[in-house]
Amino acid sequence: MSFLAFILLGLIAGAIAKLILPGKQGGGWIITLLLGILGAMLGGWLGGMLFGADMNEFWSLSSWLLAIGGSIIVLLIYGLIVGRGDRTKA
């Protein structure tokens, strides 16, 4: 898969992950899309290491599931890190 196709996959996977996750993660769509690219890279790396998955096909179901799963993981971690700073003293 080319670099541009991988970025496109990450952008779409980040948007899908944002729709799947309940609640407000914050950061807006630009941060979400950038985290989606990072998540697609993480999903591809983990999929290759754990399952021997091949991320060479753009329209492969495994590519999409790994990218979306990686994006969800990255968004959850981001929400935990950023969510700690949102607490206000009552």
C-alpha positions in Angstrom: 0.0 0.0 0.0 1.4 3.4 -0.9 2.1 6.1 1.8 -0.9 8.2 0.6 -3.3 5.3 0.7 -2.1 4.5 4.3 -2.7 8.1 5.3 -6.2 8.0 3.7 -6.9 4.7 5.5 -5.8 6.3 8.8 -8.0 9.4 8.3 -11.1 7.3 7.6 -10.2 4.8 10.4 -9.9 7.7 12.9 -13.3 9.1 11.9 -14.9 5.7 12.3 -13.2 5.2 15.7 -14.5 8.6 16.8 -18.0 7.6 15.9 -17.7 4.2 17.7 -16.3 5.6 20.9 -18.9 7.0 23.3 -18.4 10.3 25.1 -16.3 13.3 24.3 -12.6 12.7 23.7 -12.0 16.4 22.9 -9.3 17.7 20.5 -11.6 18.2 17.6 -11.6 16.5 14.2 -8.1 17.4 13.2 -6.5 15.8 16.3 -8.8 12.8 15.8 -7.7 12.4 12.2 -4.1 12.7 13.1 -4.6 10.1 15.9 -6.4 7.9 13.4 -3.2 7.9 11.2 -1.2 7.0 14.3 -3.7 4.4 15.2 -3.6 2.8 11.7 0.1 2.6 12.0 -0.2 1.0 15.4 -2.9 -1.4 14.2 -0.8 -2.4 11.2 2.3 -3.0 13.4 0.4 -5.0 16.1 -1.4 -7.0 13.4 1.8 -7.8 11.7 3.5 -8.9 14.9 0.7 -10.7 16.6 -1.3 -12.2 13.7 1.1 -12.0 10.7 -1.4 -9.8 8.9 -0.5 -8.2 5.7 -1.3 -4.5 5.3 -0.5 -4.2 1.6 -4.1 -4.2 0.3 -6.2 -1.0 0.8 -9.6 -2.8 0.4 -8.7 -5.7 2.6 -11.1 -6.3 5.5 -8.1 -7.1 7.8 -6.4 -3.8 6.9 -9.5 -1.8 7.8 -10.3 -3.7 11.0 -6.7 -3.4 12.2 -6.6 0.3 11.4 -9.9 1.0 13.2 -8.9 -1.1 16.2 -5.5 0.7 16.4 -7.3 4.1 16.1 -9.7 3.1 18.9 -6.7 2.2 21.1 -4.9 5.5 20.4 -8.1 7.5 21.0 -8.7 5.7 24.3 -5.2 6.4 25.5 -5.4 10.1 24.3 -8.7 10.4 26.2 -7.1 9.1 29.4 -4.2 11.4 29.1 -6.1 14.6 28.1 -9.1 13.7 30.4 -7.0 14.0 33.5 -6.3 17.7 32.8 -10.0 18.5 32.5 -10.9 18.0 36.1 -11.9 21.1 37.9 -11.9 21.7 41.6 -15.4 22.0 43.1 
